[in-house]
Amino acid sequence: MVRRTKEEAQETRNRIIDAAERVFLERGVSRTSLNEIAAAAGVTRGAIYWHFQDKSDVFNAMMMRVTLPLEEAFRRIDDPLANPVLVLRDSFADAFARVVRDPQLRRVFEIAINKVEYVEETKAVRDRHISHRGEKLEQMERAMAIAATRGLVRGDVPASVAACGLHALISGLFQNWLLQPEAFDLNAVGLQAFDTFVAGLGFKPD
């Protein structure tokens, strides 16, 4: 009985997040109310507060549900047997492919990139964005620092600068592709852009 109750609670939670995805995509995060999410999910406003603190909490749960699988590849950066530049390449290749083939992930990325207005109500969303950006920059900087130490890339370019440039490149690719998916092949162009960037840092693939 307890297990069934937990399963039902999880089903309700997922239904709320699913509904939030649809409404956020249609109306934008700032213009969406909890009442609209509740109506789309077929639950009461009270049910939302049972699972989430506020709208920002719903948004963050939506993001976490789809981005956690994308984090796995980055963990190999510190593997002494792995090439950190290729770890980054594989990570981005996986992210490109998933966004192209997974409609849900694509919807969530579009919401996060194009449907969020940072106002006081969504301060927690902005805080999460800044925190996540900081984590990604730190991981990229660490990868570039390790690569420079091993002589895989030039040592005269600070790892922080290389990481900032790479982050801007990848973010720009996602933003432009989501704006007009038919404009270019994200998988092919994304990897070619990455390869061109690291080649400028002196990286030569085996």
Wavefront OBJ file of the C-alpha trace (Angstrom):
o trace
v 0.000 0.000 0.000
v 2.833 2.366 0.900
v 4.628 1.481 -2.325
v 1.475 2.163 -4.326
v 1.077 5.536 -2.628
v 4.671 6.464 -3.490
v 4.140 5.396 -7.089
v 0.987 7.495 -7.347
v 2.796 10.496 -5.857
v 5.602 10.107 -8.400
v 3.088 9.796 -11.228
v 1.398 13.012 -10.102
v 4.752 14.779 -9.847
v 5.699 13.687 -13.363
v 2.301 14.750 -14.695
v 2.803 18.213 -13.235
v 6.255 18.516 -14.832
v 4.909 17.255 -18.170
v 2.147 19.854 -18.052
v 4.605 22.590 -17.111
v 6.702 21.740 -20.170
v 3.714 22.218 -22.457
v 2.523 25.455 -20.869
v 6.015 26.958 -20.518
v 6.655 26.271 -24.199
v 3.363 27.840 -25.262
v 3.260 30.867 -22.960
v 6.790 31.359 -21.666
v 7.862 30.831 -18.074
v 7.124 34.313 -16.730
v 3.591 34.429 -18.164
v 2.667 30.962 -16.896
v 0.776 30.649 -13.619
v 0.574 27.678 -11.275
v -3.175 27.621 -11.918
v -2.505 27.075 -15.626
v -0.056 24.279 -14.883
v -2.544 22.674 -12.494
v -5.316 22.842 -15.087
v -3.089 21.336 -17.779
v -2.032 18.545 -15.419
v -5.550 17.853 -14.209
v -4.628 18.469 -10.572
v -5.352 21.120 -7.960
v -3.046 24.015 -7.153
v -2.636 22.404 -3.737
v -1.272 19.259 -5.387
v 1.452 21.342 -6.998
v 2.417 22.815 -3.624
v 2.570 19.295 -2.203
v 5.386 18.494 -4.619
v 6.965 21.891 -5.339
v 7.656 25.133 -3.497
v 6.780 27.436 -6.382
v 6.939 27.851 -10.155
v 10.730 28.126 -10.150
v 10.921 24.799 -8.313
v 8.777 23.216 -11.031
v 11.063 24.704 -13.700
v 14.211 23.441 -11.984
v 12.727 19.951 -11.606
v 11.881 19.978 -15.310
v 15.467 20.904 -16.159
v 17.003 18.347 -13.820
v 14.887 15.532 -15.240
v 16.383 15.879 -18.721
v 19.876 17.216 -18.029
v 21.097 14.614 -15.529
v 21.851 12.041 -18.287
v 23.958 14.682 -20.067
v 26.208 15.056 -17.027
v 27.582 11.512 -17.095
v 30.176 11.969 -19.841
v 31.722 15.023 -18.159
v 32.741 12.873 -15.200
v 35.479 11.289 -17.307
v 37.424 14.544 -17.481
v 39.484 13.568 -14.431
v 40.170 10.047 -15.713
v 43.989 9.892 -16.069
v 43.614 7.466 -18.969
v 41.190 9.664 -20.909
v 42.047 12.462 -23.327
v 40.226 15.479 -21.804
v 39.686 17.162 -25.176
v 38.088 14.032 -26.593
v 35.989 13.663 -23.445
v 34.586 17.132 -24.129
v 34.049 16.259 -27.784
v 32.189 13.065 -26.910
v 30.090 14.926 -24.333
v 29.021 17.590 -26.805
v 28.455 15.036 -29.571
v 26.115 13.173 -27.229
v 24.296 16.390 -26.287
v 23.884 17.412 -29.949
v 22.528 13.987 -30.896
v 20.104 13.841 -27.982
v 18.652 17.269 -28.630
v 18.134 16.419 -32.307
v 16.441 13.068 -31.720
v 14.631 13.623 -28.395
v 11.582 15.919 -28.711
v 11.244 16.287 -24.939
v 14.853 17.343 -24.454
v 14.516 19.737 -27.379
v 11.396 21.295 -25.831
v 13.102 21.783 -22.483
v 16.203 23.312 -24.082
v 13.998 25.669 -26.093
v 12.170 26.715 -22.927
v 15.425 27.275 -21.043
v 17.043 29.252 -23.860
v 14.167 31.105 -25.512
v 11.202 31.102 -23.138
v 12.597 32.488 -19.874
v 12.414 36.127 -18.835
v 14.515 36.839 -15.761
v 12.283 38.822 -13.425
v 11.966 38.792 -9.640
v 9.500 35.909 -9.746
v 11.987 33.726 -11.602
v 15.076 34.692 -9.608
v 15.585 31.049 -8.582
v 15.570 30.064 -12.258
v 18.256 32.647 -13.007
v 20.259 31.466 -9.992
v 20.095 27.897 -11.277
v 21.193 29.016 -14.744
v 24.179 30.875 -13.301
v 25.099 27.927 -11.083
v 24.851 25.435 -13.949
v 26.854 27.719 -16.239
v 29.526 28.014 -13.556
v 29.732 24.240 -13.193
v 30.107 23.734 -16.929
v 32.763 26.453 -17.195
v 34.665 24.889 -14.314
v 34.563 21.469 -15.968
v 35.718 22.862 -19.311
v 38.460 24.886 -17.659
v 39.678 21.821 -15.796
v 39.700 19.820 -19.033
v 41.686 22.523 -20.824
v 44.138 22.849 -17.939
v 44.763 19.096 -17.944
v 45.137 19.133 -21.726
v 47.680 21.966 -21.531
v 49.647 20.159 -18.821
v 49.867 17.093 -21.060
v 50.887 19.179 -24.070
v 47.675 18.433 -25.950
v 46.845 22.122 -26.434
v 48.826 25.348 -26.346
v 49.946 26.455 -22.935
v 49.928 30.171 -23.739
v 46.128 30.381 -23.762
v 44.728 30.459 -20.214
v 42.419 27.527 -19.536
v 39.767 29.959 -18.298
v 39.820 31.831 -21.623
v 39.618 28.613 -23.640
v 36.716 27.409 -21.492
v 34.832 30.690 -21.862
v 35.234 30.650 -25.641
v 34.173 27.019 -25.915
v 31.140 27.567 -23.716
v 30.066 30.523 -25.854
v 30.502 28.433 -29.008
v 28.412 25.513 -27.766
v 25.706 27.737 -26.258
v 25.484 29.701 -29.493
v 25.125 26.539 -31.553
v 22.210 25.339 -29.433
v 20.508 28.731 -29.436
v 20.788 29.194 -33.195
v 19.708 25.649 -34.024
v 16.653 25.835 -31.751
v 15.698 29.112 -33.421
v 15.752 27.483 -36.878
v 16.485 23.716 -36.837
v 16.365 23.432 -40.621
v 19.147 26.021 -41.005
v 21.963 23.566 -40.353
v 22.803 20.037 -39.207
v 23.540 20.394 -35.493
v 25.413 17.091 -35.290
v 27.733 17.754 -38.221
v 28.203 21.498 -37.825
v 28.485 21.242 -34.049
v 31.361 18.775 -34.178
v 33.095 20.618 -37.014
v 32.875 23.850 -35.027
v 34.299 22.124 -31.944
v 37.143 20.592 -33.969
v 37.953 23.966 -35.523
v 37.997 25.630 -32.105
v 40.354 23.122 -30.460
v 42.554 23.057 -33.575
v 43.095 26.759 -32.956
v 44.366 25.786 -29.521
v 46.866 23.442 -31.121
v 44.994 20.186 -30.572
v 45.829 17.448 -33.058
v 43.653 14.318 -32.955
v 45.442 10.995 -33.123
l 1 2 3 4 5 6 7 8 9 10 11 12 13 14 15 16 17 18 19 20 21 22 23 24 25 26 27 28 29 30 31 32 33 34 35 36 37 38 39 40 41 42 43 44 45 46 47 48 49 50 51 52 53 54 55 56 57 58 59 60 61 62 63 64 65 66 67 68 69 70 71 72 73 74 75 76 77 78 79 80 81 82 83 84 85 86 87 88 89 90 91 92 93 94 95 96 97 98 99 100 101 102 103 104 105 106 107 108 109 110 111 112 113 114 115 116 117 118 119 120 121 122 123 124 125 126 127 128 129 130 131 132 133 134 135 136 137 138 139 140 141 142 143 144 145 146 147 148 149 150 151 152 153 154 155 156 157 158 159 160 161 162 163 164 165 166 167 168 169 170 171 172 173 174 175 176 177 178 179 180 181 182 183 184 185 186 187 188 189 190 191 192 193 194 195 196 197 198 199 200 201 202 203 204 205 206
